[in-house]
Amino acid sequence: KKGELKPTTPFVCACRFELQKNVKFPCIPIKSSGCLIYPLESSGSVSCRYTAAPFVYLALELGATVFVERGFYLRTLPKNKSLDCLGGSISYAVKELINDRNLAKKLYGKKSLQELILKVCVNSTYGKTAQNVSLKKTYDAYEDEMDTIGASSITNPFVACMTTSLVQCFLLAACNEIERKGYKVYSATTDGFISNAPYELVEKLDLYGFKKYLSKSRVFLTKDKTAWEIKHYQ
């Protein structure tokens, strides 16, 4: 039910769902023929597998009916008080890397080797938590054969799932809210979108309750609560 979940609730489930027909951007992904699709409902041969709390939370906020067939609440470590959310297990490590990157910019200049190495370290954190969650292989030139990548020392399916779920839901929430305010979203990618909505409006979007979590994470990591950045303007 609406109100039982927060965007950061440590919860995963297998569910069936039905969104209202006027929802412009459905928000619970289903894998079909190896691709992710976002239908208005799970029915027939297209059935929902496992999904995470952010998707279910957003669906409920958009007026969906969700039937949980099997769900799990995870036990977590105490709250990270700076983030006001559960867990935060790698937050301090990421914050340290960001601080080091900013220091490298000052000492060696933007796009210096030192700064770029630290940029790769920061941007690779999510990839390492998701490494080999789904079986992947790579070519071994020495053995001339494909070999399994294997898990990293910080591979964690739940952390990887929540990370990608939250980012996707920030975007889906923004797209739906923008459309409901009378503007258009023409395209969306991994971490951004193209819209005719003015920046001032986008920055004030509540994102159906996600905004405060995004802002607090940004402040914790960078001391800047700005949620969005203009990449191109025409």
MOKACOR-V70433 format. One record per residue. N is the residue number from 1. RES is the residue in one letter. PHI is phi in radians with two decimals (* if undefined). BURIAL is 1 if it has 16 or more other ideal C-beta (glycine too) atoms within 10 Angstrom, else 0. D_CENTER is the distance of its C-alpha to the mean C-alpha in whole Angstrom. Layout:
# MOKACOR-V70433
N,RES,PHI,BURIAL,D_CENTER
N,RES,PHI,BURIAL,D_CENTER
This chain:
# MOKACOR-V70433
1,K,*,0,22
2,K,-1.08,0,21
3,G,1.75,0,21
4,E,-1.50,0,20
5,L,-2.06,1,17
6,K,-1.95,1,14
7,P,-1.00,1,11
8,T,-1.83,1,11
9,T,-1.03,1,14
10,P,-1.33,1,14
11,F,-2.47,1,15
12,V,-2.33,1,14
13,C,-2.77,1,17
14,A,-1.81,0,19
15,C,-2.55,1,19
16,R,-1.94,0,21
17,F,-2.68,1,20
18,E,-2.56,1,22
19,L,-1.68,1,21
20,Q,-1.18,0,23
21,K,-1.12,0,25
22,N,-1.49,0,24
23,V,-1.30,1,20
24,K,-1.21,0,20
25,F,-2.17,1,16
26,P,-0.99,1,16
27,C,-2.27,1,12
28,I,-1.95,1,13
29,P,-1.38,1,13
30,I,-2.30,1,16
31,K,-1.51,0,17
32,S,-2.37,0,20
33,S,0.95,0,23
34,G,1.46,0,20
35,C,-2.08,0,18
36,L,-1.53,0,15
37,I,-2.18,0,16
38,Y,-2.18,0,15
39,P,-1.41,1,19
40,L,-1.31,0,20
41,E,-2.68,1,22
42,S,-1.74,1,22
43,S,-2.76,0,25
44,G,1.06,0,28
45,S,-1.37,0,27
46,V,-1.67,0,23
47,S,-2.08,0,22
48,C,-1.30,1,19
49,R,-1.61,0,18
50,Y,-1.53,0,16
51,T,-2.45,1,12
52,A,-1.89,1,11
53,A,-0.91,1,11
54,P,-0.97,1,9
55,F,-1.16,1,10
56,V,-1.15,1,13
57,Y,-1.02,1,13
58,L,-1.14,1,13
59,A,-1.03,1,15
60,L,-1.14,1,18
61,E,-1.12,1,17
62,L,-1.53,1,18
63,G,1.60,0,21
64,A,-1.36,1,20
65,T,-1.81,0,22
66,V,-2.16,1,21
67,F,-1.94,0,23
68,V,-1.48,0,21
69,E,-1.53,0,24
70,R,-2.73,0,22
71,G,-2.37,0,20
72,F,-2.39,0,19
73,Y,-1.70,0,19
74,L,-1.64,0,18
75,R,-1.42,0,21
76,T,-2.19,0,19
77,L,-1.26,0,21
78,P,-0.97,0,22
79,K,-1.10,0,20
80,N,-1.46,1,19
81,K,-1.08,0,21
82,S,-1.18,0,20
83,L,-1.67,1,16
84,D,0.97,0,18
85,C,-2.61,1,15
86,L,-1.25,1,16
87,G,1.42,1,15
88,G,1.30,1,14
89,S,-1.09,0,16
90,I,-2.01,1,15
91,S,-1.11,1,15
92,Y,-1.24,0,18
93,A,-1.16,0,18
94,V,-1.12,1,16
95,K,-1.06,1,18
96,E,-1.12,0,21
97,L,-1.15,1,20
98,I,-1.14,1,19
99,N,-1.07,0,22
100,D,-1.13,1,24
101,R,-1.13,1,23
102,N,-1.09,0,24
103,L,-1.15,0,27
104,A,-1.10,1,27
105,K,-1.06,1,27
106,K,-1.20,0,30
107,L,-1.39,0,32
108,Y,-2.07,0,32
109,G,1.70,0,30
110,K,-1.15,0,27
111,K,1.17,0,26
112,S,-1.24,0,29
113,L,-1.02,0,29
114,Q,-1.08,0,28
115,E,-1.18,1,25
116,L,-1.20,0,23
117,I,-1.10,0,24
118,L,-1.22,1,22
119,K,-1.08,1,19
120,V,-1.09,0,19
121,C,-1.07,1,18
122,V,-1.13,1,16
123,N,-1.25,0,14
124,S,-1.54,0,15
125,T,-1.00,1,13
126,Y,-1.06,1,10
127,G,-1.03,0,12
128,K,-1.27,1,15
129,T,-1.23,1,13
130,A,-1.70,1,13
131,Q,-1.07,1,16
132,N,1.12,0,18
133,V,-1.05,0,16
134,S,-1.80,0,17
135,L,-0.96,0,21
136,K,-2.33,0,21
137,K,-2.17,0,24
138,T,-2.37,0,26
139,Y,-1.43,0,29
140,D,-1.72,0,32
141,A,-1.16,0,34
142,Y,-1.18,0,37
143,E,-1.56,0,37
144,D,0.97,0,36
145,E,-2.75,0,34
146,M,-1.42,0,30
147,D,-2.32,0,29
148,T,-1.16,0,26
149,I,-1.10,0,24
150,G,1.52,0,23
151,A,-1.33,0,21
152,S,-1.59,0,20
153,S,-1.24,0,21
154,I,-2.10,0,18
155,T,-1.01,0,17
156,N,-2.62,1,15
157,P,-0.96,0,13
158,F,-1.22,1,12
159,V,-1.06,1,10
160,A,-1.09,1,9
161,C,-1.10,1,8
162,M,-1.21,1,7
163,T,-1.08,1,4
164,T,-1.21,1,3
165,S,-1.13,1,4
166,L,-1.13,1,3
167,V,-1.13,0,2
168,Q,-1.07,1,4
169,C,-1.26,1,6
170,F,-0.98,1,7
171,L,-1.20,1,9
172,L,-1.10,1,10
173,A,-1.13,1,12
174,A,-1.08,1,13
175,C,-1.07,1,14
176,N,-1.17,1,16
177,E,-1.18,1,17
178,I,-1.09,1,19
179,E,-1.09,1,21
180,R,-1.23,0,22
181,K,-1.61,0,23
182,G,1.66,0,25
183,Y,-1.83,0,23
184,K,-2.07,0,22
185,V,-2.01,1,19
186,Y,-1.67,0,20
187,S,-2.82,0,17
188,A,-2.42,1,14
189,T,-2.17,0,12
190,T,-1.05,0,9
191,D,-2.42,0,9
192,G,-2.98,0,12
193,F,-2.69,1,14
194,I,-1.93,0,18
195,S,-2.62,1,20
196,N,-1.68,0,23
197,A,-1.28,1,22
198,P,-1.14,0,23
199,Y,-1.00,0,21
200,E,-1.03,0,23
201,L,-1.22,0,22
202,V,-1.06,1,18
203,E,-1.13,0,18
204,K,-1.63,0,20
205,L,-1.05,1,17
206,D,-1.41,0,16
207,L,1.02,1,13
208,Y,0.98,1,15
209,G,1.75,0,15
210,F,-1.33,1,11
211,K,-0.96,1,13
212,K,-1.12,0,15
213,Y,-1.27,1,12
214,L,-1.10,1,10
215,S,-1.14,0,14
216,K,-1.14,1,15
217,S,-1.14,1,13
218,R,-1.10,0,14
219,V,-1.12,0,17
220,F,-1.08,1,17
221,L,-1.46,1,16
222,T,-2.28,0,18
223,K,1.12,0,20
224,D,-2.31,0,19
225,K,-1.58,0,17
226,T,-1.06,0,17
227,A,-1.59,1,13
228,W,-2.24,0,14
229,E,-2.42,0,17
230,I,-1.35,0,19
231,K,-1.64,0,19
232,H,-2.52,0,22
233,Y,-2.41,0,25
234,Q,-2.44,0,27
